[in-house]
Amino acid sequence: MCTMTEPTVIRLRKNEERRLKAGHLWVYANEIDTRHTPLKDLSAGTCVLEDSRGKPLGRALLSPHSLIAARLYSRDVKQALSRSFFKKRIEQALTLREQLFDDACYRLIYGEADGLPGLVVDRFNDVLVVQTGSGAMEAHLDVIVSALDAVLAPTHIIAKNEAVAREFEGLDRYTKALKGELLDEISLTENGAAFVAPLAEGQKTGWFYDHRAARQKMQALAKGARVLDVFSYCGGWGVQAALAGAESVTCVDGSEIATDYVHRNAQLNGVADTVGSIQGDAFAAMKQLIADGEKYDLVVLDPPAFIKRKKDFKNGLAGYHAINELAMRLVKPGGYLVSASCSMHMPAERLLEVVHSSARHIDRSIQVVGYEGQGPDHPVHPAIAETAYLKTWFCRVLFSL
């Protein structure tokens, strides 16, 4: 078990330190010299990383039963996960967000990119929603809460730890209040629009800030348009399209709770007469709209991750092909398709290939008119490609040229 005074020492196999020296933060289980440091005998916590010759490389979070067995958080081997350490990293992250955003609604901490692997914090004004994704971060949750309180003094700090991936770390799944009472929903603003979203029953931290920039870009295409928002969740795309001057918006989502929030948010923003919904499976709903002869000036596809693991790539890719072809059939010639993917294992170029081949399959052609990644409150770590997970292509759909 790791302690602050005598941390576990993890030794790497020969030459496996090269990626770390190039700026990466992850150590995979097969890169560790298990004869020197048998992982199966260790517990989650903090550790010191050494190269094969015993030279210290830094301090890391240890997850002995995970594919990513260690995540470097400091090059200083003496740096413990103290309150002052968390406070400094939180203040550093806050400075970026306060410079970029007028409203206090954003992702405050984005894991590795903010120097805090396994920690996510979303800010909803005076409410902070925290997710810990490793045993070591979970063990320091009280210290994290104390540091967040010292920096921001929020009214509520809520842990929303429901991710299935926690089970690989041997962690329970739960939602509970760490400061203040547990809330049913959170309130926020994005691109000038006001929203409420479910917390306890919602997805992730309750909201998806990552598409902020893409939703802003979408607004120019929505003016005067008939819009279909597929996988709409609480209406982040659809309500902003309506506010941008869409003629009509139809939001499609499988969750009854989500579609209820679509209408609440439309009402909140004064566009209730413009926004409608279809509650049901997205594939089935789109097939029915095609059968009904419906056509739209703008279709937005923001599906969940179809490719959660590398081994899911083939099946997930088929899912992206299917959903994009259905969407393409619903776009009027000269209209637009906004196609997104949050699958870390789906490269942006491959998603564009999917959109292009879907168009060709139904004798359409596309013009790429824009691209967006995640918003700047989800900064990218240049050595860790996985931190740049979100991609959105903006395409004009034409009859075959």
C-alpha positions as CSV (number, residue, x, y, z in Angstrom):
1,M,0.0,0.0,0.0
2,C,1.3,3.4,-0.9
3,T,2.0,6.0,1.8
4,M,3.2,9.6,1.7
5,T,6.5,8.7,3.5
6,E,7.2,5.4,1.7
7,P,5.6,5.3,-1.7
8,T,5.6,2.2,-3.8
9,V,8.4,2.2,-6.4
10,I,7.4,1.0,-9.9
11,R,10.3,0.1,-12.2
12,L,9.8,0.1,-16.0
13,R,11.2,-2.3,-18.5
14,K,14.2,-1.3,-20.6
15,N,13.5,1.7,-22.9
16,E,9.9,2.0,-21.8
17,E,10.6,5.4,-20.3
18,R,11.0,7.0,-23.7
19,R,7.3,8.0,-24.1
20,L,7.3,9.6,-20.6
21,K,10.4,11.6,-21.4
22,A,8.7,12.8,-24.6
23,G,5.9,14.2,-22.5
24,H,3.3,11.4,-22.2
25,L,1.9,10.6,-18.8
26,W,0.7,7.0,-19.1
27,V,2.4,3.8,-18.3
28,Y,0.8,0.6,-19.5
29,A,0.9,-2.6,-17.5
30,N,3.1,-4.4,-20.1
31,E,5.7,-1.7,-19.8
32,I,6.4,-2.5,-16.1
33,D,9.1,-4.8,-14.9
34,T,6.8,-7.1,-12.9
35,R,9.7,-9.2,-11.7
36,H,11.0,-6.2,-9.8
37,T,7.6,-4.8,-8.9
38,P,4.8,-7.4,-9.2
39,L,1.6,-5.4,-10.0
40,K,-0.8,-8.1,-8.7
41,D,0.5,-7.7,-5.2
42,L,0.0,-3.9,-5.1
43,S,-2.9,-1.6,-4.1
44,A,-4.2,1.5,-5.8
45,G,-2.5,4.7,-4.6
46,T,0.5,6.9,-5.5
47,C,3.9,5.6,-6.5
48,V,7.4,6.6,-7.7
49,L,8.2,5.7,-11.3
50,E,11.8,4.5,-12.1
51,D,13.4,3.6,-15.4
52,S,15.0,0.2,-15.8
53,R,18.2,1.4,-14.2
54,G,16.5,2.8,-11.2
55,K,16.5,6.5,-12.1
56,P,13.4,8.3,-10.8
57,L,11.1,9.7,-13.4
58,G,8.3,11.2,-11.3
59,R,5.3,10.5,-9.1
60,A,2.2,8.7,-10.4
61,L,-1.2,7.4,-9.6
62,L,-1.1,3.6,-9.5
63,S,-4.0,1.5,-10.8
64,P,-2.5,-2.1,-10.7
65,H,-5.5,-3.8,-12.2
66,S,-5.9,-1.4,-15.1
67,L,-4.5,-1.5,-18.6
68,I,-3.1,2.0,-17.9
69,A,-1.3,1.0,-14.7
70,A,0.2,4.4,-13.8
71,R,-0.5,8.0,-14.7
72,L,2.2,10.5,-14.0
73,Y,1.1,13.6,-12.2
74,S,4.4,15.2,-11.2
75,R,8.0,15.0,-12.3
76,D,8.9,15.7,-8.7
77,V,9.3,12.3,-7.0
78,K,8.6,14.0,-3.6
79,Q,5.3,15.6,-4.7
80,A,2.5,14.1,-2.6
81,L,-1.2,14.6,-3.4
82,S,-1.5,17.3,-0.8
83,R,-4.1,20.0,-0.4
84,S,-1.6,22.7,-1.6
85,F,-0.8,20.6,-4.7
86,F,-4.5,20.3,-5.6
87,K,-5.1,24.0,-4.9
88,K,-2.3,25.1,-7.1
89,R,-3.5,22.9,-10.1
90,I,-7.1,24.0,-9.6
91,E,-6.0,27.7,-9.6
92,Q,-4.0,27.1,-12.7
93,A,-7.0,25.6,-14.5
94,L,-9.4,28.3,-13.2
95,T,-7.2,31.0,-14.7
96,L,-7.6,29.6,-18.2
97,R,-11.4,29.3,-17.9
98,E,-11.9,32.7,-16.4
99,Q,-10.0,34.2,-19.3
100,L,-12.1,32.3,-21.9
101,F,-15.6,32.5,-20.4
102,D,-17.7,35.3,-19.0
103,D,-20.1,32.9,-17.3
104,A,-19.0,30.5,-14.6
105,C,-20.2,27.5,-16.6
106,Y,-17.5,25.2,-18.0
107,R,-15.4,22.2,-17.4
108,L,-13.0,23.3,-14.7
109,I,-10.8,20.3,-14.5
110,Y,-10.1,18.0,-17.5
111,G,-7.9,15.2,-16.2
112,E,-4.5,14.8,-17.7
113,A,-4.7,18.0,-19.7
114,D,-5.0,20.0,-16.4
115,G,-2.3,17.9,-14.7
116,L,-4.8,15.9,-12.6
117,P,-5.2,12.5,-14.2
118,G,-8.4,10.7,-13.3
119,L,-10.2,13.9,-12.1
120,V,-13.0,15.8,-13.9
121,V,-14.8,18.8,-12.4
122,D,-17.7,20.6,-14.2
123,R,-18.8,24.0,-12.9
124,F,-22.4,25.2,-13.0
125,N,-22.1,28.6,-11.4
126,D,-21.9,27.8,-7.6
127,V,-22.3,24.1,-8.1
128,L,-19.4,21.8,-8.8
129,V,-19.8,18.2,-10.0
130,V,-16.8,16.0,-9.5
131,Q,-15.9,12.7,-11.1
132,T,-13.0,10.6,-9.9
133,G,-11.8,7.9,-12.2
134,S,-9.0,6.2,-10.3
135,G,-8.5,4.6,-6.9
136,A,-5.9,7.2,-5.9
137,M,-8.1,10.1,-6.8
138,E,-11.0,8.5,-5.0
139,A,-8.8,8.1,-1.9
140,H,-8.0,11.8,-1.9
141,L,-11.6,13.0,-2.5
142,D,-11.7,14.8,0.9
143,V,-8.5,16.7,0.0
144,I,-9.9,17.5,-3.4
145,V,-13.1,18.9,-2.0
146,S,-11.2,21.0,0.6
147,A,-9.0,22.5,-2.2
148,L,-12.0,23.2,-4.4
149,D,-13.8,24.9,-1.5
150,A,-10.7,27.0,-0.7
151,V,-10.4,28.2,-4.3
152,L,-14.1,28.7,-5.3
153,A,-16.2,28.5,-2.1
154,P,-19.1,26.9,-4.0
155,T,-22.5,26.3,-2.4
156,H,-22.5,22.6,-3.6
157,I,-19.9,20.0,-4.4
158,I,-21.5,16.8,-5.7
159,A,-19.7,13.6,-6.7
160,K,-21.3,12.0,-9.7
161,N,-19.4,8.7,-10.0
162,E,-21.6,6.5,-12.1
163,A,-19.1,5.5,-14.9
164,V,-18.9,1.8,-15.7
165,A,-15.1,2.2,-16.1
166,R,-14.9,2.6,-12.3
167,E,-15.6,-1.1,-11.9
168,F,-12.2,-1.8,-13.6
169,E,-10.6,0.2,-10.7
170,G,-12.6,-1.8,-8.1
171,L,-14.6,1.3,-7.3
172,D,-18.2,1.6,-6.4
173,R,-20.6,3.6,-8.5
174,Y,-22.5,6.4,-6.6
175,T,-23.9,9.9,-6.6
176,K,-23.7,11.9,-3.4
177,A,-23.3,15.5,-2.0
178,L,-19.9,16.3,-0.6
179,K,-20.9,19.9,0.3
180,G,-24.5,21.1,0.5
181,E,-27.4,18.8,-0.3
182,L,-27.8,16.6,-3.3
183,L,-29.5,18.4,-6.2
184,D,-32.0,16.9,-8.7
185,E,-30.8,19.3,-11.4
186,I,-28.3,21.9,-12.4
187,S,-28.7,25.3,-14.1
188,L,-26.2,26.7,-16.6
189,T,-25.8,29.1,-19.5
190,E,-24.1,28.2,-22.9
191,N,-23.6,30.5,-25.8
192,G,-26.1,32.9,-24.3
193,A,-28.8,30.2,-23.8
194,A,-30.1,29.2,-20.4
195,F,-30.5,25.5,-19.6
196,V,-31.6,23.1,-16.8
197,A,-30.4,19.5,-16.9
198,P,-30.9,16.5,-14.6
199,L,-28.1,15.7,-12.2
200,A,-28.9,12.5,-10.4
201,E,-30.7,11.0,-13.4
202,G,-28.7,12.7,-16.1
203,Q,-25.7,11.6,-18.2
204,K,-22.1,12.2,-17.1
205,T,-22.0,15.3,-14.9
206,G,-25.5,16.4,-16.1
207,W,-24.3,18.3,-19.2
208,F,-21.9,18.2,-22.1
209,Y,-19.9,21.4,-22.3
210,D,-17.5,19.9,-24.9
211,H,-19.7,20.8,-27.9
212,R,-20.0,24.5,-27.0
213,A,-17.9,25.7,-29.9
214,A,-19.6,23.4,-32.4
215,R,-23.0,24.6,-31.2
216,Q,-21.9,28.1,-31.7
217,K,-20.8,27.4,-35.3
218,M,-24.1,25.5,-36.0
219,Q,-26.2,28.6,-35.4
220,A,-25.3,30.3,-38.7
221,L,-26.7,27.2,-40.5
222,A,-29.9,27.1,-38.4
223,K,-31.4,30.5,-39.3
224,G,-34.6,30.0,-41.1
225,A,-34.0,26.3,-41.3
226,R,-36.1,23.2,-40.6
227,V,-33.8,21.4,-38.1
228,L,-33.6,17.8,-36.9
229,D,-31.5,17.2,-33.7
230,V,-30.8,13.5,-33.2
231,F,-29.6,12.2,-29.9
232,S,-30.7,15.6,-28.5
233,Y,-30.4,14.9,-24.8
234,C,-31.7,18.1,-23.1
235,G,-31.7,20.2,-26.3
236,G,-28.3,21.7,-26.2
237,W,-28.2,21.8,-30.0
238,G,-31.9,22.1,-30.7
239,V,-32.7,25.0,-28.4
240,Q,-29.7,27.0,-29.6
241,A,-30.8,26.3,-33.2
242,A,-34.2,27.7,-32.3
243,L,-32.7,30.8,-30.6
244,A,-30.6,31.3,-33.8
245,G,-33.8,31.7,-35.8
246,A,-34.7,28.2,-37.0
247,E,-38.2,27.8,-38.5
248,S,-38.8,24.6,-36.6
249,V,-36.7,22.1,-34.5
250,T,-37.4,18.4,-33.9
251,C,-35.4,16.8,-31.1
252,V,-35.0,13.0,-31.0
253,D,-33.9,11.1,-27.9
254,G,-34.5,7.7,-26.4
255,S,-34.9,9.1,-22.9
256,E,-38.2,10.4,-21.6
257,I,-36.4,12.5,-19.0
258,A,-34.2,14.1,-21.6
259,T,-37.2,15.0,-23.9
260,D,-39.0,16.5,-20.9
261,Y,-36.0,18.7,-20.4
262,V,-35.9,19.7,-24.1
263,H,-39.4,21.2,-23.6
264,R,-38.5,22.8,-20.3
265,N,-35.4,24.4,-21.9
266,A,-37.4,25.6,-24.9
267,Q,-39.9,27.2,-22.6
268,L,-37.1,28.7,-20.5
269,N,-35.7,30.4,-23.7
270,G,-39.0,31.5,-25.2
271,V,-38.9,29.1,-28.1
272,A,-41.4,26.6,-27.0
273,D,-43.5,27.1,-30.1
274,T,-40.5,26.3,-32.3
275,V,-39.2,23.1,-30.6
276,G,-40.9,19.7,-30.8
277,S,-39.7,16.2,-29.9
278,I,-39.8,12.5,-30.7
279,Q,-39.0,10.2,-27.8
280,G,-37.7,6.9,-29.0
281,D,-34.8,5.0,-30.6
282,A,-32.9,7.3,-33.0
283,F,-32.5,4.7,-35.7
284,A,-36.2,3.8,-35.7
285,A,-37.3,7.4,-35.5
286,M,-35.1,8.4,-38.5
287,K,-36.4,5.4,-40.6
288,Q,-39.9,6.5,-39.8
289,L,-39.2,10.1,-40.8
290,I,-37.7,8.9,-44.1
291,A,-40.8,6.7,-44.7
292,D,-43.0,9.8,-44.0
293,G,-41.1,11.8,-46.7
294,E,-39.7,14.3,-44.2
295,K,-36.8,16.5,-45.3
296,Y,-34.7,19.0,-43.3
297,D,-32.4,21.9,-44.0
298,L,-30.1,20.9,-41.1
299,V,-29.6,17.6,-39.4
300,V,-27.4,17.3,-36.3
301,L,-26.0,13.9,-35.3
302,D,-24.5,13.8,-31.8
303,P,-24.5,10.1,-30.9
304,P,-23.0,8.5,-27.8
305,A,-19.7,6.8,-28.3
306,F,-20.3,3.8,-30.6
307,I,-16.6,2.7,-30.1
308,K,-15.8,2.6,-26.4
309,R,-12.9,0.2,-26.8
310,K,-10.5,-0.6,-29.7
311,K,-12.0,-4.1,-30.1
312,D,-15.5,-2.4,-30.7
313,F,-14.1,-0.5,-33.7
314,K,-15.7,-2.7,-36.5
315,N,-19.2,-2.8,-35.0
316,G,-19.0,0.9,-34.0
317,L,-17.9,1.9,-37.4
318,A,-20.9,0.1,-38.9
319,G,-23.1,2.1,-36.5
320,Y,-21.6,5.4,-37.6
321,H,-22.2,4.4,-41.3
322,A,-25.8,3.5,-40.6
323,I,-26.7,6.6,-38.7
324,N,-25.0,9.0,-41.1
325,E,-26.7,7.4,-44.1
326,L,-30.1,7.7,-42.5
327,A,-29.3,11.3,-41.7
328,M,-28.1,12.0,-45.2
329,R,-31.5,10.8,-46.6
330,L,-33.2,13.3,-44.4
331,V,-31.2,16.4,-45.6
332,K,-32.7,18.4,-48.4
333,P,-30.3,19.0,-51.4
334,G,-28.3,22.1,-50.5
335,G,-29.0,21.5,-46.8
336,Y,-26.5,20.6,-44.1
337,L,-25.4,17.7,-42.0
338,V,-23.5,18.2,-38.7
339,S,-21.9,14.9,-37.8
340,A,-20.2,14.4,-34.5
341,S,-18.4,11.6,-32.7
342,C,-17.2,11.4,-29.1
343,S,-15.5,8.1,-29.7
344,M,-11.8,8.4,-28.7
345,H,-10.9,5.6,-31.1
346,M,-12.6,7.2,-34.1
347,P,-10.1,9.6,-35.8
348,A,-11.6,12.8,-37.3
349,E,-10.4,11.8,-40.8
350,R,-12.1,8.4,-40.5
351,L,-15.4,10.1,-39.4
352,L,-15.2,12.3,-42.5
353,E,-14.7,9.1,-44.6
354,V,-17.8,7.7,-43.1
355,V,-19.8,10.8,-44.0
356,H,-18.4,10.9,-47.5
357,S,-19.1,7.2,-48.2
358,S,-22.6,7.5,-46.7
359,A,-23.2,10.3,-49.2
360,R,-21.9,8.3,-52.1
361,H,-23.9,5.3,-51.2
362,I,-27.2,7.2,-51.8
363,D,-25.8,9.2,-54.8
364,R,-25.1,12.4,-52.9
365,S,-21.9,14.5,-52.6
366,I,-20.8,16.7,-49.8
367,Q,-18.9,19.9,-49.4
368,V,-17.0,20.3,-46.1
369,V,-17.7,23.7,-44.8
370,G,-16.4,23.5,-41.2
371,Y,-14.9,21.5,-38.5
372,E,-14.8,21.7,-34.7
373,G,-13.2,19.8,-31.9
374,Q,-14.0,20.1,-28.2
375,G,-14.2,23.5,-26.5
376,P,-11.2,25.2,-24.9
377,D,-12.3,24.2,-21.5
378,H,-11.3,20.7,-22.7
379,P,-7.7,21.5,-23.5
380,V,-5.7,18.9,-25.4
381,H,-2.5,17.4,-24.0
382,P,-0.2,17.4,-27.1
383,A,1.4,14.1,-26.1
384,I,-1.8,12.3,-25.4
385,A,-4.0,11.9,-28.5
386,E,-6.8,10.5,-26.4
387,T,-7.4,14.0,-24.8
388,A,-8.6,15.2,-28.3
389,Y,-11.6,12.8,-28.4
390,L,-14.3,15.0,-29.9
391,K,-14.8,15.8,-33.5
392,T,-17.6,17.4,-35.6
393,W,-17.8,17.9,-39.3
394,F,-20.1,20.5,-40.9
395,C,-21.1,19.3,-44.4
396,R,-23.3,20.7,-47.2
397,V,-25.2,17.9,-48.9
398,L,-25.8,18.1,-52.7
399,F,-27.0,15.8,-55.4
400,S,-24.1,13.9,-56.9
401,L,-21.7,16.2,-58.8
